[in-house]
């Protein structure tokens, strides 16, 4: 009897704890796939990994940890910090492909409209200064703004704008991975 109680408890605990997320977004220049799993580190935290490919055959990969916390004094407001490792194989920079990488620190602000929690606005920014940027990269930055709509508790669609790029040393052209508008869908399961 005791084993059954433990087994049933674990089934309910794991179904509420694990909510993997797949995020797919597209722009005129790029396609991105991100996968995230909840992490028990602190607050609403998640481990994530992503891959982006653009129309110039550049590839970008990222993996990191995002920790979010709801701001109790402002309904619907969540503030988060994260750290992620980023790397890219850049084409169109020189005769040969350039491999660059870095460790970016970032912040995210999410605001769900209190009158209708299906609508949300998100702003995020990540930066890797020269000291933690490698290859021929002077630094890395990524900024994004988006508006989200929850079609169901497990499906969100969004539209936004972002820039993702490595600024290069020695007057080389910047390694722009993506810049401009994008649309996407996030599925939880």
JOURRA-V959490 format. One record per residue. RES is the residue in three letters. PHI is phi in whole degrees, -180 to 180 (none if undefined). OMEGA is omega in whole degrees, 0 to 359 (none if undefined). Layout:
BEGIN
res->(RES/RES)
phi->(PHI/PHI)
omega->(OMEGA/OMEGA)
END
This chain:
BEGIN
res->(UNK/UNK/UNK/UNK/UNK/UNK/UNK/UNK/UNK/UNK/UNK/UNK/UNK/UNK/UNK/UNK/UNK/UNK/UNK/UNK/UNK/UNK/UNK/UNK/UNK/UNK/UNK/UNK/UNK/UNK/UNK/UNK/UNK/UNK/UNK/UNK/UNK/UNK/UNK/UNK/UNK/UNK/UNK/UNK/UNK/UNK/UNK/UNK/UNK/UNK/UNK/UNK/UNK/UNK/UNK/UNK/UNK/UNK/UNK/UNK/UNK/UNK/UNK/UNK/UNK/UNK/UNK/UNK/UNK/UNK/UNK/UNK/UNK/UNK/UNK/UNK/UNK/UNK/UNK/UNK/UNK/UNK/UNK/UNK/UNK/UNK/UNK/UNK/UNK/UNK/UNK/UNK/UNK/UNK/UNK/UNK/UNK/UNK/UNK/UNK/UNK/UNK/UNK/UNK/UNK/UNK/UNK/UNK/UNK/UNK/UNK/UNK/UNK/UNK/UNK/UNK/UNK/UNK/UNK/UNK/UNK/UNK/UNK/UNK/UNK/UNK/UNK/UNK/UNK/UNK/UNK/UNK/UNK/UNK/UNK/UNK/UNK/UNK/UNK/UNK/UNK/UNK/UNK/UNK/UNK/UNK/UNK/UNK/UNK/UNK/UNK/UNK/UNK/UNK/UNK/UNK/UNK/UNK/UNK/UNK/UNK/UNK/UNK/UNK/UNK/UNK/UNK/UNK/UNK/UNK/UNK/UNK/UNK/UNK/UNK/UNK/UNK/UNK/UNK/UNK/UNK/UNK/UNK/UNK/UNK/UNK/UNK/UNK/UNK)
phi->(none/-62/-63/-64/-62/-66/-62/-66/-61/-65/-61/-69/-65/-71/-72/-91/-82/-92/-142/-63/-132/-116/-123/-122/-140/-134/-133/-66/-103/-149/-133/-133/-127/-126/-129/-134/-130/-63/-126/-90/-65/-169/52/-90/-113/-147/-95/-141/-144/-146/-139/-129/-131/-119/-72/-102/67/-84/-125/-136/-128/-145/-155/-174/-129/-116/-118/-110/-143/-74/-85/-63/-79/-123/-58/88/-96/-126/-125/-139/-128/-153/-134/-149/-90/-127/-152/-148/-112/-100/-105/65/-95/-148/-64/-108/-65/-109/-106/-129/-157/-178/-119/-103/-105/-154/-139/-139/-122/-126/-126/-92/-63/-60/-74/-149/-66/-77/-99/-146/-125/-131/-128/-145/-147/-132/-146/-121/-71/-55/-65/-121/-116/-128/79/-94/-87/-80/-162/-127/-147/-146/-132/-151/-129/-154/-114/-118/-136/-88/-72/-154/-60/-109/-136/-122/-115/-153/-136/-166/-137/-152/-134/-133/-159/-102/-90/-97/-89/56/57/-76/-62/-65/-89/-81/-88/-154/-156/128/-78/-150/-127/-160/-137/-120/-116/-110/-150)
omega->(181/178/179/179/179/180/179/178/179/178/180/180/182/180/179/183/184/175/179/183/172/181/178/177/185/169/176/185/190/173/181/175/178/178/182/175/178/178/180/185/181/177/173/182/178/171/183/173/182/178/179/179/180/186/176/180/172/180/183/178/179/175/182/182/176/177/180/177/178/178/187/184/179/181/177/183/174/179/182/174/176/173/180/172/180/177/181/169/188/173/176/178/178/179/179/174/176/175/181/180/178/174/185/172/184/179/178/175/180/179/174/181/186/182/178/187/177/180/179/176/185/173/178/179/179/183/173/181/184/185/179/172/189/187/177/180/172/175/180/170/178/177/181/171/177/174/185/174/179/178/176/178/183/183/175/172/181/175/182/177/180/170/179/180/172/174/189/178/174/177/174/177/179/179/181/178/178/178/178/186/175/175/182/176/178/181/176/179/none)
END
